[in-house]
């Protein structure tokens, strides 16, 4: 997992925690990665952006 996260981090602008999320998704063949950060949309085709919770 660490090697894949390092490869992702080297090839993208992702910080380590986000690279670990993506590496995990890749390793388990995840169908989707749920995030609230719209910048993730360009990172991986599996990303599904969740709306912000109303306060």
C-alpha positions as MATLAB code, in Angstrom:
seq = 'XXXXXXXXXXXXXXXXXXXXXXXXXXXXXXXXXXXXXXXXXXXXXXXXXXXXXXX';
ca = [
       0.000    0.000    0.000;
       2.787    2.411    0.914;
       4.572    1.832   -2.390;
       1.411    2.484   -4.395;
       0.652    5.615   -2.341;
       4.193    6.876   -2.945;
       3.823    6.275   -6.692;
       0.503    8.135   -6.726;
       1.938   11.000   -4.694;
       4.910   11.316   -7.044;
       2.657   11.458  -10.095;
      -0.054   13.763   -8.742;
      -0.461   16.750   -6.467;
      -2.186   14.649   -3.800;
      -1.026   14.850   -0.215;
      -0.083   11.594    1.498;
      -3.451   10.954    3.235;
      -5.302   11.365   -0.076;
      -2.746    9.225   -1.900;
      -3.383    6.502    0.678;
      -7.140    6.750    0.068;
      -6.605    6.340   -3.666;
      -4.089    3.498   -3.202;
      -6.562    1.680   -0.974;
      -9.356    2.136   -3.510;
      -7.133    0.738   -6.250;
      -6.038   -2.249   -4.152;
      -9.601   -3.291   -3.286;
     -10.921   -2.565   -6.786;
     -13.397   -0.018   -5.398;
     -16.239    0.957   -7.695;
     -16.382    4.464   -6.204;
     -14.475    6.867   -3.990;
     -16.831    9.194   -2.134;
     -15.402   12.656   -1.438;
     -16.678   16.168   -0.777;
     -13.642   17.844   -2.367;
     -14.441   18.726   -5.995;
     -10.712   18.825   -6.833;
     -10.769   15.030   -6.578;
     -12.936   14.773   -9.702;
      -9.843   15.097  -11.895;
      -7.865   12.585   -9.821;
      -9.778    9.374  -10.477;
     -12.741    8.433  -12.654;
     -14.317    6.512   -9.754;
     -14.702    9.645   -7.630;
     -18.265   10.601   -6.746;
     -18.598   14.057   -5.204;
     -20.942   14.278   -2.225;
     -22.791   17.510   -1.471;
     -21.839   19.464    1.627;
     -24.059   18.803    4.625;
     -26.413   21.619    5.528;
     -25.609   23.348    8.812;
];
